[in-house]
């Protein structure tokens, strides 16, 4: 039975079976089970969800996107960073627009342009829940958020689906007009700065391995893996690791893995696409990633990561839209 707690008073509400319960899945269209939540005043400022061994936040100030992930009470991805989708407009200095990235409106001091979130729907155990202002706490066997938004001429439908120990995130695009981009990050994950080791690979195995910079080192490190399909990171101290597998990207758009090693801040992974390119009018495409976690020893963590990659690939292939 699903449970959620709302606000400072911590009201506990029990959700009983709904006659039109939805099945598990990853989709590109919004479910019709609940009316659109277009009024920002009734959206939560923060929502914490516990689904099995995975706990994460949905952050209102960052436009209702992921904000930090824990696995078995160990921080795997930090809260103090942006997730979701961000585009970088060509010809505009610092032209980042999207999750937690706003642009000043020329000639209008104090006004900003930001992603317009049109609709949010959340399901616990495949049953819709009522969103309320303030702080919400939810738990259950599955979580699904469907989110509809607009960034300039880009219509977005995104989902976060967590069940059976796997987080699958989808960003589906439709361009109503052409958009001149410097680059875009359709999906992003800010791994913990406590992670010590990393590997990149494709469907045939590991392609590259390395060690992250230590806390206290000032210089950041960056890389771009154009031929890889997944990244795994591991924390020797906790014995916990994370894997992100790029399930799909549009066939006419790149899906590169760009990463930043910022000691003491994060080990950031970004799916990178449309570098110095124009998104044509009428473009339709979907980016999707699958994220999972594992426990291992320093001596065998790469084998555990490879096993998790195979599992994520299998789950993504079988988890269908309701």
Secondary structure, 3 states (H helix, E strand, C coil): CCEEEECCCCEEEECCCCCCCCCCCCCCCCCCCCCCCCCHHHCCCEEEEEECCEEEEEECCCCCEEEEEEECCEEEECCCCCCCCEEEECCCCCCEEECCECEECCCCCCCEECCEEEEEEEEECCEECCCCCCEEEEEECEEEEEEEEEECCEEEEEEEEEECCEEEEEEEEEECCCEEEEEEEEEEEEECCCCCEEEEEECCEEEEEEECCCCCCCCCEEEEECCCCEEEEEECCCCEEEEEEEEECCCCCCCEEEEEEECCCEEEEEEEECCCEEECCCCEEEEEEEEEEEECCCCCHHHHHHHHHHHHHHHHHHCCCC
